[in-house]
Amino acid sequence: MDLDGALADFVAVEAALRFSHDPAARVQWARSLNGLGFIDLMDAKTARAAVSDPDEETERAVRWGLKQALARFDQSLAIQAEPAYRAYAAGNRAYALALLGRTNDAREAFRRLFAEGGRDAYDGQVRDTERLSVPEDRAVRRLIDDVWHEMGEA
């Protein structure tokens, strides 16, 4: 694979869609960014799941992948206008924040997500913690459940 060529193609597509005057194109670009972020997040979880006791290099690689994912979710949210697709990106963003150990930021992000999306948003987050589960997902699940209960939901 020609990585330089692929990167040049990606940059050209990104420039065309990010600054498009067509709202539908911007929605699709934002969806793509969210999807790429989710791939980064799952790749980070895969790297973490591959070892039972991560060394410093593995932890650094996992954090890098999660930060990449978070950046893509933030980019997606900056341009996404469709509420349903915003909810997916917002949920993924909250999950990445939690996996990064940014508990206060994640708590607030989950609170907003659940206030807007209700039970469907909660169920989606629970499903994400069960997808290729890593030890850190236990703390994320507790946080999700805590926020859900704090909001008077059950």
LUMZA-843627 format. One record per residue (C-alpha): x, y, z; chain. Coordinates in steps of 0.02 Angstrom, whole numbers. Last residue first. Layout:
N
NODE       px       py       pz   mol
NODE        X        Y        Z     A
...
//
This chain:
154
NODE       px       py       pz   mol
NODE    -1664      152     1843     A
NODE    -1655      339     1813     A
NODE    -1648      469     1949     A
NODE    -1507      567     1868     A
NODE    -1389      507     2003     A
NODE    -1437      330     1953     A
NODE    -1380      353     1772     A
NODE    -1223      444     1828     A
NODE    -1178      302     1947     A
NODE    -1216      169     1816     A
NODE    -1104      252     1687     A
NODE     -966      276     1816     A
NODE     -978       95     1872     A
NODE     -971       40     1689     A
NODE     -816      147     1660     A
NODE     -732       70     1814     A
NODE     -768     -105     1750     A
NODE     -713      -54     1574     A
NODE     -536      -27     1637     A
NODE     -512     -216     1644     A
NODE     -541     -231     1456     A
NODE     -702     -283     1370     A
NODE     -700     -314     1183     A
NODE     -876     -243     1170     A
NODE     -956     -251     1343     A
NODE     -913      -71     1385     A
NODE     -991      -17     1219     A
NODE    -1152     -109     1259     A
NODE    -1169      -14     1423     A
NODE    -1145      150     1329     A
NODE    -1281      106     1206     A
NODE    -1400       57     1346     A
NODE    -1374      227     1430     A
NODE    -1404      320     1267     A
NODE    -1563      222     1233     A
NODE    -1622      251     1412     A
NODE    -1619      440     1396     A
NODE    -1539      525     1247     A
NODE    -1532      709     1296     A
NODE    -1512      696     1484     A
NODE    -1413      536     1461     A
NODE    -1285      620     1348     A
NODE    -1272      774     1457     A
NODE    -1238      668     1612     A
NODE    -1119      556     1517     A
NODE    -1016      709     1464     A
NODE    -1017      777     1642     A
NODE     -958      611     1713     A
NODE     -827      594     1575     A
NODE     -752      764     1614     A
NODE     -746      721     1799     A
NODE     -675      548     1765     A
NODE     -533      595     1648     A
NODE     -459      421     1670     A
NODE     -420      401     1485     A
NODE     -550      262     1476     A
NODE     -679      384     1546     A
NODE     -636      518     1419     A
NODE     -646      390     1279     A
NODE     -819      336     1338     A
NODE     -881      516     1348     A
NODE     -818      549     1171     A
NODE     -901      391     1105     A
NODE    -1065      446     1182     A
NODE    -1048      621     1110     A
NODE    -1008      549      938     A
NODE    -1161      437      940     A
NODE    -1271      578     1007     A
NODE    -1210      698      873     A
NODE    -1266      569      743     A
NODE    -1443      570      811     A
NODE    -1445      760      828     A
NODE    -1389      797      649     A
NODE    -1279      953      643     A
NODE    -1107      874      655     A
NODE     -966     1000      628     A
NODE     -882     1023      797     A
NODE     -949      856      859     A
NODE     -850      763      727     A
NODE     -690      856      767     A
NODE     -713      818      953     A
NODE     -743      635      914     A
NODE     -586      633      805     A
NODE     -482      711      944     A
NODE     -550      586     1070     A
NODE     -502      441      957     A
NODE     -325      505      938     A
NODE     -316      527     1128     A
NODE     -377      348     1150     A
NODE     -245      283     1029     A
NODE     -108      382     1116     A
NODE     -166      318     1286     A
NODE     -159      139     1224     A
NODE       15      163     1150     A
NODE       79      243     1311     A
NODE        6      103     1416     A
NODE       86      -25     1302     A
NODE      256       60     1316     A
NODE      243       75     1505     A
NODE      205     -109     1528     A
NODE       31     -182     1526     A
NODE       -8     -329     1642     A
NODE     -134     -443     1559     A
NODE      -82     -400     1382     A
NODE     -177     -410     1217     A
NODE     -332     -327     1292     A
NODE     -241     -159     1300     A
NODE     -192     -164     1117     A
NODE     -370     -215     1071     A
NODE     -439      -73     1178     A
NODE     -328       50     1085     A
NODE     -385      -22      918     A
NODE     -565       -6      978     A
NODE     -541      178     1018     A
NODE     -451      213      853     A
NODE     -592      123      757     A
NODE     -718      227      855     A
NODE     -625      384      806     A
NODE     -629      334      623     A
NODE     -816      309      637     A
NODE     -840      478      721     A
NODE     -736      559      585     A
NODE     -840      473      452     A
NODE    -1002      532      532     A
NODE     -934      709      533     A
NODE     -891      693      348     A
NODE    -1066      627      313     A
NODE    -1148      773      403     A
NODE    -1032      896      313     A
NODE    -1081      821      144     A
NODE    -1266      837      187     A
NODE    -1242     1020      235     A
NODE    -1170     1061       63     A
NODE    -1058     1214       76     A
NODE     -910     1097       95     A
NODE     -765     1152      205     A
NODE     -740      988      294     A
NODE     -790      887      142     A
NODE     -664      949       14     A
NODE     -521      968      138     A
NODE     -549      795      211     A
NODE     -558      715       39     A
NODE     -394      797      -13     A
NODE     -310      751      152     A
NODE     -367      571      134     A
NODE     -301      561      -44     A
NODE     -133      630       12     A
NODE     -129      504      154     A
NODE     -167      362       35     A
NODE      -30      420      -82     A
NODE       96      429       59     A
NODE       40      260      124     A
NODE       62      173      -45     A
NODE        0        0        0     A
//
